[in-house]
Amino acid sequence: MDGAIDQRLGVALATEDAEAEVPPLKRNRRGGFVRFAAIGALLIVFVVFAIAAPGFLTRGNLTNVVEQSTVLALLAFGMSIVIIGGGGDVIRGGIDLSLGANLGLCAAVFTVAVNAGLGDATATVLTFAAGASVGLVNAFAVVGLGILPLLATLAVMNICAGLELVLTQNTVLTANSPLLAYIAGATPLGFSLTDWTFLGTALLLLVVVHATPWGLRLQAVGGSVQAARSAGLRVPLYLALSYVSAGLLVALAAIVQAARLSGSSPGSGDILLSVVLTSLMSAVFSRRLLPSIGGTILSVLFIGCLINGFQLLNVSSYWVNGVQGVLILLVVAVRSVSRRSGEV
């Protein structure tokens, strides 16, 4: 059954590519040039900070970059999965603007549960249930009701932000538990557990999204809904699972953040700009100018080095936000020009 679906999917995608008359060699050359330029920019940023920022290349600082980027990476992985399944169109394609607010809500759920004496296991289950529930709401709005993902997830973002305020009364909540202490203090093989969370999740998603039938079919759905339907794929199910997967990754990120902050702090939604940038920028690290988990990893490291380097140089964080805004414009412009040229 699965083999027949994959065979029909390959035929449908090949037919659509032929009808679109997209020159693969020309498209790959354009994508290869953009990817080369993006990797070059990453290397330039790395070299500039290595020269100008004291201590940038030390082992402690580099591991700190990874540790500080873990929450961003987990959210960006979720966003990338949604974009992969929904297509790369920024307006009509897959996007989840509720990730930042969902992070704050999940962190609040974990903190409140721990403070209520429910224990780490129960608090963890409730946190993942909260993250998955937000994903289900997004899926229902986008898949069930047919609302544009941009609008649907924007509405859910406000719902999550409101629920977080209800739980926390807009105050910082502290929490202490064995799980949080272990995450914050454990250093297997000389690296923090947060670093290993980044690495482990990245490797797992590389396999799941790019080397399993589920991941390849999710990419097919994002590449062409019509071809996926012609091949017999249950498109609504794959789209719904992309939002639920993002919600589960948010829950994991919330527990990591609760360990780093020793509780829950309002304002988690501020990370949304970095998440959007990281996920969109993952496309420029791909030869086909499409989002990928590998591209997301490089994007996270790019943003992490940028933020860390600015901190070491005592540059105001306002400049970071400005640079991120410019990068978003550049990435969207590159993809828009490529689409208008019919090369992606």
Summary of the structure (lengths in Angstrom):
residues: 344
radius of gyration: 20.3
end to end distance: 30.9
largest distance: 62.0
contacts: 1221
relative contact order: 0.19
helix: 80%
strand: 1%
